[in-house]
Amino acid sequence: MSTSKAKQKVQPLTDQEIQQNYSRLQNELQSLAGKIGELEQEAEEHGLVLSTLNEALQVEPDRKCFRLIGGVLVERTVKDVVPALQTNREGIKKVIANLAEQYTAKERDFDNFKRDYNARPVSSA
């Protein structure tokens, strides 16, 4: 931590502003976690399809298969579809890694915010 950052004072906020920021940060974390979950499921589905198609690729690479692209069902061969699915799955994994980094940074911001403002959830009694 740099000395200039350490010397910065916490900006005074009203209780309402603290509550709004707390809720906003919490919602952002939940949103990121939800998106990561969706993408992990999609990557897993790609993996399942690839495991099935890899078997077909070994036995019959020119076998017809159908793929949904942008809402349109198109006919391709297994040897054409497998590389595209592998590329898509790798792209999804990269996005997941990026979102995980964002989540970690946002979580750190949230922890700092809670510490700086002594903020914690309000129990509804």
OpenMM code with the backbone's topology and positions (N, CA, C; nanometers):
from openmm import Vec3, app, unit

residues = "MET SER THR SER LYS ALA LYS GLN LYS VAL GLN PRO LEU THR ASP GLN GLU ILE GLN GLN ASN TYR SER ARG LEU GLN ASN GLU LEU GLN SER LEU ALA GLY LYS ILE GLY GLU LEU GLU GLN GLU ALA GLU GLU HIS GLY LEU VAL LEU SER THR LEU ASN GLU ALA LEU GLN VAL GLU PRO ASP ARG LYS CYS PHE ARG LEU ILE GLY GLY VAL LEU VAL GLU ARG THR VAL LYS ASP VAL VAL PRO ALA LEU GLN THR ASN ARG GLU GLY ILE LYS LYS VAL ILE ALA ASN LEU ALA GLU GLN TYR THR ALA LYS GLU ARG ASP PHE ASP ASN PHE LYS ARG ASP TYR ASN ALA ARG PRO VAL SER SER ALA".split()
positions = [
    Vec3(0.0839, -0.1170, 0.0000),
    Vec3(0.0000, 0.0000, 0.0000),
    Vec3(0.0890, 0.1240, 0.0000),
    Vec3(0.0603, 0.2181, -0.0854),
    Vec3(0.1416, 0.3386, -0.0913),
    Vec3(0.1073, 0.4303, 0.0252),
    Vec3(0.2027, 0.5163, 0.0605),
    Vec3(0.1819, 0.6051, 0.1747),
    Vec3(0.0715, 0.7059, 0.1467),
    Vec3(0.0590, 0.7505, 0.0222),
    Vec3(-0.0452, 0.8474, -0.0098),
    Vec3(-0.1829, 0.7832, 0.0045),
    Vec3(-0.1928, 0.6562, -0.0303),
    Vec3(-0.3205, 0.5878, -0.0179),
    Vec3(-0.3522, 0.5610, 0.1292),
    Vec3(-0.2499, 0.5292, 0.2065),
    Vec3(-0.2693, 0.5017, 0.3481),
    Vec3(-0.3115, 0.6276, 0.4231),
    Vec3(-0.2670, 0.7432, 0.3761),
    Vec3(-0.2997, 0.8683, 0.4429),
    Vec3(-0.4386, 0.9200, 0.4061),
    Vec3(-0.4974, 0.8650, 0.2982),
    Vec3(-0.6288, 0.9098, 0.2573),
    Vec3(-0.7297, 0.8744, 0.3658),
    Vec3(-0.8175, 0.9681, 0.3920),
    Vec3(-0.9207, 0.9411, 0.4904),
    Vec3(-1.0434, 0.8864, 0.4191),
    Vec3(-1.1189, 0.8092, 0.4932),
    Vec3(-1.2424, 0.7546, 0.4396),
    Vec3(-1.3415, 0.8681, 0.4215),
    Vec3(-1.4005, 0.8730, 0.3038),
    Vec3(-1.4975, 0.9782, 0.2740),
    Vec3(-1.6209, 0.9581, 0.3614),
    Vec3(-1.6625, 1.0620, 0.4338),
    Vec3(-1.7802, 1.0452, 0.5199),
    Vec3(-1.9063, 1.0262, 0.4350),
    Vec3(-1.9835, 0.9268, 0.4730),
    Vec3(-2.1090, 0.8988, 0.4031),
    Vec3(-2.2217, 0.8943, 0.5051),
    Vec3(-2.3410, 0.9289, 0.4597),
    Vec3(-2.4572, 0.9169, 0.5471),
    Vec3(-2.4914, 0.7692, 0.5616),
    Vec3(-2.5722, 0.7385, 0.6613),
    Vec3(-2.6147, 0.5993, 0.6820),
    Vec3(-2.6859, 0.5455, 0.5583),
    Vec3(-2.7644, 0.6301, 0.4947),
    Vec3(-2.8375, 0.5879, 0.3751),
    Vec3(-2.7403, 0.5573, 0.2604),
    Vec3(-2.6391, 0.6413, 0.2436),
    Vec3(-2.5392, 0.6178, 0.1384),
    Vec3(-2.4606, 0.4898, 0.1663),
    Vec3(-2.4279, 0.4657, 0.2922),
    Vec3(-2.3570, 0.3427, 0.3280),
    Vec3(-2.4444, 0.2224, 0.2946),
    Vec3(-2.5717, 0.2307, 0.3290),
    Vec3(-2.6640, 0.1205, 0.3005),
    Vec3(-2.6774, 0.0982, 0.1499),
    Vec3(-2.6872, 0.2063, 0.0736),
    Vec3(-2.6996, 0.1944, -0.0717),
    Vec3(-2.5741, 0.1318, -0.1325),
    Vec3(-2.4571, 0.1780, -0.0899),
    Vec3(-2.3319, 0.1227, -0.1416),
    Vec3(-2.3162, -0.0236, -0.1027),
    Vec3(-2.3530, -0.0559, 0.0205),
    Vec3(-2.3456, -0.1943, 0.0683),
    Vec3(-2.4327, -0.2837, -0.0202),
    Vec3(-2.5563, -0.2412, -0.0424),
    Vec3(-2.6492, -0.3193, -0.1258),
    Vec3(-2.5993, -0.3307, -0.2689),
    Vec3(-2.5475, -0.2202, -0.3221),
    Vec3(-2.4980, -0.2207, -0.4597),
    Vec3(-2.3821, -0.3188, -0.4754),
    Vec3(-2.2860, -0.3118, -0.3836),
    Vec3(-2.1706, -0.4020, -0.3915),
    Vec3(-2.2136, -0.5480, -0.3743),
    Vec3(-2.3060, -0.5713, -0.2841),
    Vec3(-2.3555, -0.7070, -0.2621),
    Vec3(-2.4261, -0.7590, -0.3875),
    Vec3(-2.5070, -0.6743, -0.4503),
    Vec3(-2.5774, -0.7138, -0.5733),
    Vec3(-2.4799, -0.7398, -0.6874),
    Vec3(-2.3747, -0.6583, -0.6973),
    Vec3(-2.2751, -0.6786, -0.8023),
    Vec3(-2.2039, -0.8128, -0.7834),
    Vec3(-2.1722, -0.8459, -0.6596),
    Vec3(-2.1085, -0.9752, -0.6318),
    Vec3(-2.2018, -1.0910, -0.6681),
    Vec3(-2.3286, -1.0788, -0.6314),
    Vec3(-2.4251, -1.1839, -0.6637),
    Vec3(-2.4428, -1.1977, -0.8147),
    Vec3(-2.4442, -1.0865, -0.8847),
    Vec3(-2.4587, -1.0883, -1.0300),
    Vec3(-2.3395, -1.1576, -1.0960),
    Vec3(-2.2185, -1.1218, -1.0517),
    Vec3(-2.0984, -1.1860, -1.1069),
    Vec3(-2.0973, -1.3358, -1.0777),
    Vec3(-2.1344, -1.3726, -0.9558),
    Vec3(-2.1373, -1.5141, -0.9187),
    Vec3(-2.2392, -1.5896, -1.0046),
    Vec3(-2.3536, -1.5285, -1.0298),
    Vec3(-2.4558, -1.5910, -1.1138),
    Vec3(-2.4072, -1.6118, -1.2565),
    Vec3(-2.3427, -1.5111, -1.3105),
    Vec3(-2.2912, -1.5203, -1.4479),
    Vec3(-2.1818, -1.6264, -1.4567),
    Vec3(-2.0942, -1.6327, -1.3555),
    Vec3(-1.9896, -1.7351, -1.3540),
    Vec3(-2.0535, -1.8733, -1.3524),
    Vec3(-2.1573, -1.8897, -1.2707),
    Vec3(-2.2276, -2.0179, -1.2630),
    Vec3(-2.2888, -2.0585, -1.3962),
    Vec3(-2.3530, -1.9633, -1.4632),
    Vec3(-2.4138, -1.9903, -1.5944),
    Vec3(-2.3077, -2.0347, -1.6953),
    Vec3(-2.1968, -1.9627, -1.6983),
    Vec3(-2.0912, -1.9934, -1.7949),
    Vec3(-2.0230, -2.1264, -1.7635),
    Vec3(-2.0073, -2.1576, -1.6349),
    Vec3(-1.9491, -2.2874, -1.5992),
    Vec3(-2.0390, -2.4009, -1.6460),
    Vec3(-2.1701, -2.3814, -1.6327),
    Vec3(-2.2648, -2.4827, -1.6801),
    Vec3(-2.2561, -2.4966, -1.8319),
    Vec3(-2.2451, -2.3855, -1.9010),
    Vec3(-2.2334, -2.3887, -2.0471),
    Vec3(-2.1046, -2.4590, -2.0906),
    Vec3(-1.9944, -2.4321, -2.0223),
    Vec3(-1.8673, -2.4980, -2.0540),
    Vec3(-1.8782, -2.6483, -2.0299),
    Vec3(-1.9480, -2.6859, -1.9223),
    Vec3(-1.9670, -2.8280, -1.8926),
    Vec3(-2.0505, -2.8954, -2.0017),
    Vec3(-2.1538, -2.8262, -2.0493),
    Vec3(-2.2367, -2.8805, -2.1575),
    Vec3(-2.1534, -2.8973, -2.2845),
    Vec3(-2.0680, -2.8000, -2.3135),
    Vec3(-1.9786, -2.8123, -2.4289),
    Vec3(-1.8902, -2.9359, -2.4126),
    Vec3(-1.8405, -2.9579, -2.2911),
    Vec3(-1.7551, -3.0735, -2.2643),
    Vec3(-1.8276, -3.2050, -2.2876),
    Vec3(-1.9531, -3.2115, -2.2439),
    Vec3(-2.0316, -3.3335, -2.2647),
    Vec3(-2.0532, -3.3604, -2.4133),
    Vec3(-2.0876, -3.2576, -2.4863),
    Vec3(-2.1095, -3.2736, -2.6311),
    Vec3(-1.9789, -3.3130, -2.6987),
    Vec3(-1.8692, -3.2497, -2.6592),
    Vec3(-1.7393, -3.2823, -2.7193),
    Vec3(-1.6981, -3.4258, -2.6898),
    Vec3(-1.7252, -3.4743, -2.5701),
    Vec3(-1.6872, -3.6129, -2.5404),
    Vec3(-1.7641, -3.7098, -2.6292),
    Vec3(-1.8892, -3.6795, -2.6569),
    Vec3(-1.9688, -3.7638, -2.7468),
    Vec3(-1.9189, -3.7525, -2.8907),
    Vec3(-1.8944, -3.6281, -2.9336),
    Vec3(-1.8519, -3.6080, -3.0723),
    Vec3(-1.7094, -3.6581, -3.0977),
    Vec3(-1.6238, -3.6552, -2.9967),
    Vec3(-1.4880, -3.7061, -3.0155),
    Vec3(-1.4882, -3.8545, -3.0478),
    Vec3(-1.5822, -3.9288, -2.9878),
    Vec3(-1.5971, -4.0706, -3.0210),
    Vec3(-1.6361, -4.0855, -3.1678),
    Vec3(-1.7329, -4.0058, -3.2116),
    Vec3(-1.7771, -4.0106, -3.3507),
    Vec3(-1.6666, -3.9642, -3.4448),
    Vec3(-1.5848, -3.8689, -3.4006),
    Vec3(-1.4753, -3.8172, -3.4823),
    Vec3(-1.3744, -3.9274, -3.5123),
    Vec3(-1.3497, -4.0145, -3.4159),
    Vec3(-1.2556, -4.1250, -3.4358),
    Vec3(-1.3097, -4.2286, -3.5339),
    Vec3(-1.4389, -4.2575, -3.5236),
    Vec3(-1.5002, -4.3652, -3.6020),
    Vec3(-1.5485, -4.3166, -3.7387),
    Vec3(-1.6164, -4.2051, -3.7391),
    Vec3(-1.6833, -4.1580, -3.8609),
    Vec3(-1.6798, -4.0048, -3.8677),
    Vec3(-1.5651, -3.9459, -3.9079),
    Vec3(-1.5512, -3.7993, -3.9061),
    Vec3(-1.6447, -3.7261, -4.0021),
    Vec3(-1.6922, -3.7939, -4.1065),
    Vec3(-1.7818, -3.7284, -4.2022),
    Vec3(-1.9292, -3.7462, -4.1659),
    Vec3(-1.9548, -3.7992, -4.0500),
    Vec3(-2.0923, -3.8194, -4.0049),
    Vec3(-2.1616, -3.6847, -3.9901),
    Vec3(-2.2890, -3.6803, -4.0293),
    Vec3(-2.3665, -3.5578, -4.0192),
    Vec3(-2.3989, -3.5290, -3.8734),
    Vec3(-2.3949, -3.4027, -3.8405),
    Vec3(-2.4461, -3.3593, -3.7110),
    Vec3(-2.5100, -3.2227, -3.7321),
    Vec3(-2.5910, -3.1848, -3.6386),
    Vec3(-2.6631, -3.0590, -3.6504),
    Vec3(-2.6236, -2.9693, -3.5339),
    Vec3(-2.6143, -2.8406, -3.5661),
    Vec3(-2.5718, -2.7434, -3.4671),
    Vec3(-2.6628, -2.6216, -3.4749),
    Vec3(-2.6992, -2.5710, -3.3596),
    Vec3(-2.7834, -2.4530, -3.3531),
    Vec3(-2.6930, -2.3301, -3.3476),
    Vec3(-2.7008, -2.2476, -3.4491),
    Vec3(-2.6192, -2.1265, -3.4565),
    Vec3(-2.7130, -2.0070, -3.4721),
    Vec3(-2.7155, -1.9242, -3.3695),
    Vec3(-2.8001, -1.8049, -3.3750),
    Vec3(-2.9466, -1.8363, -3.3985),
    Vec3(-2.9950, -1.9459, -3.3426),
    Vec3(-3.1343, -1.9832, -3.3574),
    Vec3(-3.1646, -2.0590, -3.4857),
    Vec3(-3.0623, -2.0869, -3.5670),
    Vec3(-3.0809, -2.1593, -3.6924),
    Vec3(-3.0095, -2.2941, -3.6817),
    Vec3(-3.0816, -2.4010, -3.7125),
    Vec3(-3.0233, -2.5339, -3.7097),
    Vec3(-2.9510, -2.5578, -3.8419),
    Vec3(-2.8201, -2.5838, -3.8349),
    Vec3(-2.7417, -2.6042, -3.9566),
    Vec3(-2.6810, -2.7442, -3.9552),
    Vec3(-2.6676, -2.7993, -4.0745),
    Vec3(-2.6090, -2.9328, -4.0886),
    Vec3(-2.4610, -2.9189, -4.1171),
    Vec3(-2.3805, -2.9921, -4.0422),
    Vec3(-2.2356, -2.9929, -4.0596),
    Vec3(-2.1867, -3.1366, -4.0446),
    Vec3(-2.0565, -3.1536, -4.0542),
    Vec3(-1.9986, -3.2843, -4.0248),
    Vec3(-1.9313, -3.2761, -3.8878),
    Vec3(-1.9113, -3.3919, -3.8287),
    Vec3(-1.8495, -3.3964, -3.6968),
    Vec3(-1.7117, -3.3303, -3.7005),
    Vec3(-1.6350, -3.3558, -3.8066),
    Vec3(-1.4999, -3.2994, -3.8144),
    Vec3(-1.5015, -3.1472, -3.8252),
    Vec3(-1.6121, -3.0887, -3.8720),
    Vec3(-1.6239, -2.9426, -3.8787),
    Vec3(-1.6694, -2.8822, -3.7456),
    Vec3(-1.7530, -2.9554, -3.6752),
    Vec3(-1.8138, -2.9017, -3.5532),
    Vec3(-1.7194, -2.9103, -3.4331),
    Vec3(-1.6429, -3.0182, -3.4219),
    Vec3(-1.5578, -3.0385, -3.3049),
    Vec3(-1.4609, -2.9220, -3.2813),
    Vec3(-1.3857, -2.8776, -3.3823),
    Vec3(-1.2939, -2.7649, -3.3568),
    Vec3(-1.3668, -2.6362, -3.3134),
    Vec3(-1.4832, -2.6109, -3.3717),
    Vec3(-1.5594, -2.4912, -3.3352),
    Vec3(-1.6058, -2.4992, -3.1895),
    Vec3(-1.6510, -2.6169, -3.1477),
    Vec3(-1.6949, -2.6341, -3.0096),
    Vec3(-1.5776, -2.6214, -2.9121),
    Vec3(-1.4626, -2.6737, -2.9512),
    Vec3(-1.3442, -2.6615, -2.8661),
    Vec3(-1.3049, -2.5147, -2.8494),
    Vec3(-1.3090, -2.4408, -2.9587),
    Vec3(-1.2775, -2.2977, -2.9542),
    Vec3(-1.3776, -2.2240, -2.8651),
    Vec3(-1.5063, -2.2552, -2.8814),
    Vec3(-1.6090, -2.1918, -2.7986),
    Vec3(-1.5873, -2.2215, -2.6508),
    Vec3(-1.5574, -2.3482, -2.6182),
    Vec3(-1.5382, -2.3861, -2.4787),
    Vec3(-1.4179, -2.3132, -2.4196),
    Vec3(-1.3096, -2.3022, -2.4963),
    Vec3(-1.1919, -2.2295, -2.4479),
    Vec3(-1.2233, -2.0816, -2.4261),
    Vec3(-1.3016, -2.0250, -2.5172),
    Vec3(-1.3430, -1.8849, -2.5012),
    Vec3(-1.4266, -1.8654, -2.3759),
    Vec3(-1.5170, -1.9592, -2.3496),
    Vec3(-1.6002, -1.9521, -2.2290),
    Vec3(-1.5126, -1.9601, -2.1049),
    Vec3(-1.4138, -2.0498, -2.1076),
    Vec3(-1.3241, -2.0648, -1.9920),
    Vec3(-1.2445, -1.9360, -1.9667),
    Vec3(-1.2050, -1.8676, -2.0742),
    Vec3(-1.1325, -1.7411, -2.0574),
    Vec3(-1.2224, -1.6349, -1.9957),
    Vec3(-1.3480, -1.6308, -2.0392),
    Vec3(-1.4431, -1.5344, -1.9836),
    Vec3(-1.4665, -1.5655, -1.8356),
    Vec3(-1.4778, -1.6939, -1.8021),
    Vec3(-1.4965, -1.7338, -1.6619),
    Vec3(-1.3780, -1.6857, -1.5780),
    Vec3(-1.2572, -1.7061, -1.6289),
    Vec3(-1.1371, -1.6632, -1.5556),
    Vec3(-1.1375, -1.5117, -1.5352),
    Vec3(-1.1769, -1.4373, -1.6397),
    Vec3(-1.1841, -1.2918, -1.6302),
    Vec3(-1.2877, -1.2493, -1.5262),
    Vec3(-1.4057, -1.3142, -1.5294),
    Vec3(-1.5107, -1.2805, -1.4327),
    Vec3(-1.4681, -1.3174, -1.2904),
    Vec3(-1.3936, -1.4260, -1.2760),
    Vec3(-1.3449, -1.4660, -1.1433),
    Vec3(-1.2491, -1.3600, -1.0885),
    Vec3(-1.1655, -1.3051, -1.1747),
    Vec3(-1.0754, -1.1967, -1.1328),
    Vec3(-1.1560, -1.0734, -1.0912),
    Vec3(-1.2582, -1.0418, -1.1707),
    Vec3(-1.3442, -0.9279, -1.1363),
    Vec3(-1.4134, -0.9516, -1.0028),
    Vec3(-1.4583, -1.0752, -0.9819),
    Vec3(-1.5262, -1.1098, -0.8568),
    Vec3(-1.4321, -1.0899, -0.7382),
    Vec3(-1.3091, -1.1386, -0.7524),
    Vec3(-1.2108, -1.1259, -0.6449),
    Vec3(-1.1837, -0.9789, -0.6140),
    Vec3(-1.1678, -0.8967, -0.7168),
    Vec3(-1.1431, -0.7540, -0.6970),
    Vec3(-1.2637, -0.6871, -0.6311),
    Vec3(-1.3826, -0.7219, -0.6776),
    Vec3(-1.5050, -0.6631, -0.6213),
    Vec3(-1.5231, -0.7075, -0.4763),
    Vec3(-1.4882, -0.8331, -0.4485),
    Vec3(-1.4987, -0.8847, -0.3121),
    Vec3(-1.4024, -0.8099, -0.2186),
    Vec3(-1.2831, -0.7824, -0.2701),
    Vec3(-1.1843, -0.7061, -0.1935),
    Vec3(-1.2372, -0.5644, -0.1662),
    Vec3(-1.2961, -0.5010, -0.2691),
    Vec3(-1.3555, -0.3682, -0.2511),
    Vec3(-1.4661, -0.3717, -0.1453),
    Vec3(-1.5489, -0.4757, -0.1523),
    Vec3(-1.6601, -0.4902, -0.0577),
    Vec3(-1.6070, -0.5083, 0.0846),
    Vec3(-1.5048, -0.5915, 0.1009),
    Vec3(-1.4452, -0.6124, 0.2327),
    Vec3(-1.3852, -0.4827, 0.2869),
    Vec3(-1.3170, -0.4079, 0.1993),
    Vec3(-1.2600, -0.2791, 0.2404),
    Vec3(-1.3701, -0.1809, 0.2814),
    Vec3(-1.4769, -0.1792, 0.2026),
    Vec3(-1.5898, -0.0912, 0.2328),
    Vec3(-1.6493, -0.1271, 0.3687),
    Vec3(-1.6717, -0.2564, 0.3916),
    Vec3(-1.7292, -0.3000, 0.5202),
    Vec3(-1.6375, -0.2633, 0.6367),
    Vec3(-1.5070, -0.2791, 0.6152),
    Vec3(-1.4118, -0.2458, 0.7214),
    Vec3(-1.4076, -0.0940, 0.7447),
    Vec3(-1.3976, -0.0173, 0.6360),
    Vec3(-1.3862, 0.1282, 0.6480),
    Vec3(-1.5089, 0.1919, 0.7137),
    Vec3(-1.6269, 0.1390, 0.6839),
    Vec3(-1.7497, 0.1994, 0.7346),
    Vec3(-1.8153, 0.1161, 0.8441),
    Vec3(-1.7451, 0.0115, 0.8884),
    Vec3(-1.7990, -0.0784, 0.9916),
    Vec3(-1.9408, -0.1212, 0.9532),
    Vec3(-1.9579, -0.1576, 0.8255),
    Vec3(-2.0889, -0.1923, 0.7721),
    Vec3(-2.1108, -0.3420, 0.7842),
    Vec3(-2.2335, -0.3761, 0.8187),
    Vec3(-2.2730, -0.5176, 0.8237),
    Vec3(-2.4211, -0.5247, 0.7928),
    Vec3(-2.4688, -0.6435, 0.7585),
    Vec3(-2.6101, -0.6561, 0.7210),
    Vec3(-2.7021, -0.6148, 0.8351),
    Vec3(-2.8121, -0.5532, 0.7969),
    Vec3(-2.9123, -0.5128, 0.8951),
    Vec3(-3.0094, -0.6283, 0.9092),
    Vec3(-3.0277, -0.6735, 1.0315),
    Vec3(-3.1236, -0.7836, 1.0520),
    Vec3(-3.2622, -0.7243, 1.0650),
    Vec3(-3.3585, -0.7870, 0.9986),
    Vec3(-3.4951, -0.7387, 1.0067),
    Vec3(-3.5650, -0.8164, 1.1167),
    Vec3(-3.5884, -0.7485, 1.2285),
    Vec3(-3.6475, -0.8149, 1.3451),
    Vec3(-3.7941, -0.7873, 1.3548),
] * unit.nanometer
topology = app.Topology()
chain = topology.addChain("A")
for resn in residues:
    res = topology.addResidue(resn, chain)
    for name in ("N", "CA", "C"):
        topology.addAtom(name, app.Element.getBySymbol(name[0]), res)
